[in-house]
């Protein structure tokens, strides 16, 4: 992969993170049961639980598996970590959680208004784009590599920023922030895919090492760091394209289904020609 940098085949169990994930899972199960999902006994109800649990599992794999154990040693593993957080964990968490919110009109104005603002597609795209590029800027990225607290904040920003990005695409009809048309959804997906593709291309085709911290890893050489950097760019570029293509197929199909289930047109009953109906008593 990188040639001379040894790969660590170990899990790094982070107790605070593990406890937090378990608490969130238990809280979700409580909300899932309270919503009556467990009584429906349908594939959809259990799919929500599976999706949310899968999102938490993706976070655990990204941060505590050998992927996370090597993120400070190999840029490619750091990019794969980001891939799992923004393209797998964030949308799965939303798919499982948003249907439990129900009708947004039941939320108080103090909650609904800021939520509607943050999940507005334009702002959600801007926030996710700023998060993506800011945390990959060499000075900020380098700080995250050398400071565990900043590194943890980086992970929170990626998950939070991309929860906002995916929200307009996967939100049910009754939830605020949802994109309503296929055209809007396609354009939004394209805008998001373009950012990850550009970042991947910048990393992949750069002829010099972007993040010099990786040159100081024991066993690293200039050629090994450049090879790993190209792999990292490819991991940001190509899998991201596949994810966005799959997301496009799913959300556009869902939009068509929503349109098919839309309100039926009511046609007033016609009266026979030549007759006048007197409705007066």
Phi and psi in degrees as a GROMACS rama.xvg file:
@    title "Ramachandran Plot"
@    xaxis  label "Phi"
@    yaxis  label "Psi"
@TYPE xy
-113.751  -3.416  UNK-2
92.6907  -72.2087  UNK-3
-114.616  -7.27244  UNK-4
-86.7313  121.876  UNK-5
-68.0911  135.837  UNK-6
-89.0651  132.924  UNK-7
-92.1242  113.942  UNK-8
-94.3648  59.5613  UNK-9
-137.738  152.241  UNK-10
-89.5314  139.079  UNK-11
-106.322  98.1675  UNK-12
-77.3945  116.692  UNK-13
-105.101  105.825  UNK-14
-57.2178  -48.2366  UNK-15
-59.6206  -40.3944  UNK-16
-66.7094  -45.341  UNK-17
-60.2538  -43.687  UNK-18
-63.2312  -43.1811  UNK-19
-60.7739  -42.755  UNK-20
-64.8727  -39.8175  UNK-21
-65.6088  -42.724  UNK-22
-62.5491  -43.3826  UNK-23
-63.2919  -41.59  UNK-24
-62.869  -44.48  UNK-25
-64.8534  -39.6728  UNK-26
-62.6456  -40.2316  UNK-27
-65.0807  -44.0004  UNK-28
-59.4861  -40.6523  UNK-29
-61.3766  -43.2209  UNK-30
-68.192  -37.5443  UNK-31
-63.2823  -42.5331  UNK-32
-69.0163  -43.6991  UNK-33
-61.1601  -30.0675  UNK-34
-78.0224  -6.54306  UNK-35
86.2281  8.35404  UNK-36
-61.5192  -35.2632  UNK-37
-67.953  -19.8188  UNK-38
-87.8409  -13.3488  UNK-39
-76.5449  -29.49  UNK-40
51.6918  42.6854  UNK-41
-113.884  159.225  UNK-42
-62.7577  -34.6473  UNK-43
-63.351  -44.8259  UNK-44
-61.4656  -45.1992  UNK-45
-73.8698  -25.4474  UNK-46
-65.7926  -34.6988  UNK-47
-62.824  -46.4837  UNK-48
-62.4183  -41.6671  UNK-49
-64.2205  -42.3019  UNK-50
-63.1293  -47.6786  UNK-51
-63.7567  -44.4112  UNK-52
-61.9651  -38.5975  UNK-53
-63.7031  -37.0954  UNK-54
-63.4912  -43.0113  UNK-55
-66.0608  -38.5236  UNK-56
-63.3859  -37.5731  UNK-57
-63.2862  -38.0594  UNK-58
-63.8946  -44.296  UNK-59
-61.324  -43.902  UNK-60
-65.3962  -42.6978  UNK-61
-62.3298  -39.729  UNK-62
-101.893  -21.3251  UNK-63
-119.743  -11.2145  UNK-64
-80.3691  -178.402  UNK-65
-55.2918  -22.1987  UNK-66
-60.9746  -51.7149  UNK-67
-69.3964  -33.0917  UNK-68
-65.7361  -22.6937  UNK-69
-108.476  6.5823  UNK-70
-68.3915  -20.8893  UNK-71
-94.2528  -1.57357  UNK-72
-109.062  -32.0287  UNK-73
-133.083  123.898  UNK-74
-61.1367  -35.4238  UNK-75
-61.0371  -38.853  UNK-76
-71.1373  -32.9533  UNK-77
-65.8829  -40.0891  UNK-78
-68.0734  -39.568  UNK-79
-63.8319  -37.3175  UNK-80
-59.3529  -46.7329  UNK-81
-64.1432  -39.5843  UNK-82
-55.9308  -47.6806  UNK-83
-63.7605  -37.0028  UNK-84
-71.2086  -44.1978  UNK-85
-92.8392  -25.806  UNK-86
-107.176  -11.4009  UNK-87
-123.086  -57.1986  UNK-88
-62.6348  -51.4809  UNK-89
-59.9381  -51.7823  UNK-90
-65.8634  -35.3485  UNK-91
-65.8903  -40.2609  UNK-92
-60.454  -41.985  UNK-93
-68.9768  -41.9234  UNK-94
-57.5867  -38.716  UNK-95
-79.4828  -32.4211  UNK-96
-93.4844  -38.9994  UNK-97
-62.3449  -38.7218  UNK-98
-60.3682  -20.6585  UNK-99
-79.3153  -13.2318  UNK-100
-70.8311  -31.1328  UNK-101
74.3227  -155.935  UNK-102
-68.935  124.734  UNK-103
-63.0119  -22.2939  UNK-104
-65.5388  -17.6106  UNK-105
-77.4299  -15.7246  UNK-106
-74.8158  149.385  UNK-107
-69.3701  157.15  UNK-108
-59.9123  -34.3222  UNK-109
-64.2611  -25.0621  UNK-110
-95.5174  -42.9984  UNK-111
-66.4091  -40.8433  UNK-112
-65.8273  -51.4823  UNK-113
-65.5089  -32.0809  UNK-114
-65.3018  -42.7009  UNK-115
-63.9988  -34.7318  UNK-116
-68.7341  -49.6  UNK-117
-66.0383  -31.9509  UNK-118
-94.5569  4.92864  UNK-119
-60.2479  131.252  UNK-120
-52.0049  -40.9047  UNK-121
-64.0055  -46.5146  UNK-122
-70.5228  -39.2124  UNK-123
-61.5029  -40.0283  UNK-124
-67.1347  -42.8913  UNK-125
-61.6501  -46.53  UNK-126
-62.2158  -47.3608  UNK-127
-64.1615  -36.7906  UNK-128
-67.5311  -43.2369  UNK-129
-62.3945  -42.3579  UNK-130
-60.2027  -46.6288  UNK-131
-60.2609  -49.7752  UNK-132
-78.278  -35.8514  UNK-133
-64.4562  -46.1883  UNK-134
-75.4769  -9.45649  UNK-135
-103.278  1.50201  UNK-136
-67.0809  133.724  UNK-137
-50.9618  -43.8979  UNK-138
-64.7529  -41.6876  UNK-139
-71.4066  -41.9228  UNK-140
-61.6545  -43.4921  UNK-141
-63.1922  -38.365  UNK-142
-62.8283  -39.7455  UNK-143
-65.5589  -34.1667  UNK-144
-68.482  -31.917  UNK-145
-99.6626  -11.8065  UNK-146
-125.897  111.123  UNK-147
-59.3208  -34.7599  UNK-148
-66.0387  -46.1233  UNK-149
-63.2659  -36.9655  UNK-150
-62.3335  -41.7265  UNK-151
-65.2252  -39.7877  UNK-152
-62.6839  -37.7347  UNK-153
-57.275  -46.2673  UNK-154
-62.218  -41.8982  UNK-155
-62.2014  -40.7803  UNK-156
-66.0616  -39.6943  UNK-157
-64.6767  -46.2722  UNK-158
-64.4151  -47.8201  UNK-159
-64.5476  -44.6675  UNK-160
-62.1485  -37.9679  UNK-161
-88.7821  -14.5412  UNK-162
-62.4494  -41.2946  UNK-163
-66.9566  -42.1574  UNK-164
-61.3403  -46.7772  UNK-165
-76.889  -19.2873  UNK-166
-52.1694  -53.0904  UNK-167
-62.2112  -19.0795  UNK-168
-88.6599  -32.9986  UNK-169
-112.099  -3.07308  UNK-170
-64.9082  135.544  UNK-171
-63.7276  162.614  UNK-172
-55.5423  -32.9416  UNK-173
-82.6113  -5.94446  UNK-174
-97.7616  141.713  UNK-175
-64.3389  154.776  UNK-176
90.8959  -3.20821  UNK-177
-74.4763  135.703  UNK-178
-75.8263  134.093  UNK-179
-99.203  -17.8911  UNK-180
-123.604  156.144  UNK-181
-61.3014  -39.5581  UNK-182
-61.6172  -44.8839  UNK-183
-64.9199  -41.553  UNK-184
-65.7682  -43.0508  UNK-185
-62.9878  -44.1515  UNK-186
-63.7071  -39.5652  UNK-187
-66.382  -44.3699  UNK-188
-62.0389  -41.0431  UNK-189
-63.2394  -41.1675  UNK-190
-62.9831  -40.3652  UNK-191
-69.9136  -41.9075  UNK-192
-64.5632  -35.4453  UNK-193
-61.3698  -40.5163  UNK-194
-64.726  -47.1512  UNK-195
-67.1309  -34.7941  UNK-196
-67.0653  -41.85  UNK-197
-63.4253  -44.5789  UNK-198
-63.2048  -43.4012  UNK-199
-60.6772  -40.2727  UNK-200
-66.5935  -41.5266  UNK-201
-59.3766  -44.848  UNK-202
-70.2796  -41.9679  UNK-203
-69.9141  -39.4779  UNK-204
-100.281  2.5868  UNK-205
-67.6294  130.95  UNK-206
-84.6561  -8.29143  UNK-207
-122.825  162.565  UNK-208
-71.7664  123.772  UNK-209
-77.006  -44.8276  UNK-210
-108.698  98.3811  UNK-211
-64.5235  -18.5084  UNK-212
-56.9246  -30.9797  UNK-213
-73.673  -13.0739  UNK-214
-77.2438  -16.6206  UNK-215
-97.3165  4.89598  UNK-216
-73.9402  135.028  UNK-217
-52.8441  127.02  UNK-218
93.4906  -10.5218  UNK-219
-75.6928  145.893  UNK-220
-129.078  169.602  UNK-221
-59.999  -43.3934  UNK-222
-68.1248  -38.7518  UNK-223
-69.0923  -37.9749  UNK-224
-66.3171  -39.2371  UNK-225
-67.1918  -40.3049  UNK-226
-63.6594  -42.257  UNK-227
-66.7049  -35.2416  UNK-228
-65.8016  -39.0362  UNK-229
-65.6475  -39.8284  UNK-230
-64.0457  -39.9939  UNK-231
-61.7133  -43.9376  UNK-232
-62.1591  -40.1258  UNK-233
-64.112  -37.7799  UNK-234
-68.3315  -29.2672  UNK-235
-79.093  -32.8912  UNK-236
-84.625  -62.0056  UNK-237
-74.2238  -49.1792  UNK-238
-60.911  -33.965  UNK-239
-61.826  -40.3404  UNK-240
-62.2649  -39.697  UNK-241
-65.2034  -43.7947  UNK-242
-61.6354  -44.9161  UNK-243
-66.7612  -36.0633  UNK-244
-65.3838  -42.5708  UNK-245
-64.8119  -42.9  UNK-246
-61.2794  -39.5154  UNK-247
-61.5701  -44.7457  UNK-248
-61.8011  -39.5177  UNK-249
-74.061  -48.7754  UNK-250
-74.917  -31.2312  UNK-251
-71.2031  -36.7581  UNK-252
-64.0824  -40.0382  UNK-253
-64.9682  -38.0264  UNK-254
-64.0385  -39.3591  UNK-255
-63.6402  -40.006  UNK-256
-65.2102  -39.038  UNK-257
-63.0122  -40.3015  UNK-258
-64.5787  -38.9789  UNK-259
-66.5824  -29.2099  UNK-260
-91.4738  7.19722  UNK-261
-63.1923  172.161  UNK-262
-60.7369  137.903  UNK-263
-75.1485  143.033  UNK-264
-74.0636  135.705  UNK-265
-100.116  118.219  UNK-266
-102.876  121.676  UNK-267
-61.9767  141.279  UNK-268
-63.8659  135.486  UNK-269
-86.5328  150.949  UNK-270
-103.322  146.38  UNK-271
-55.8848  139.572  UNK-272
-64.9214  146.959  UNK-273
84.3423  -0.380037  UNK-274
-118.822  143.233  UNK-275
-117.863  123.136  UNK-276
-93.3453  123.867  UNK-277
-95.2497  111.243  UNK-278
-92.1422  -1.45775  UNK-279
-77.3314  142.2  UNK-280
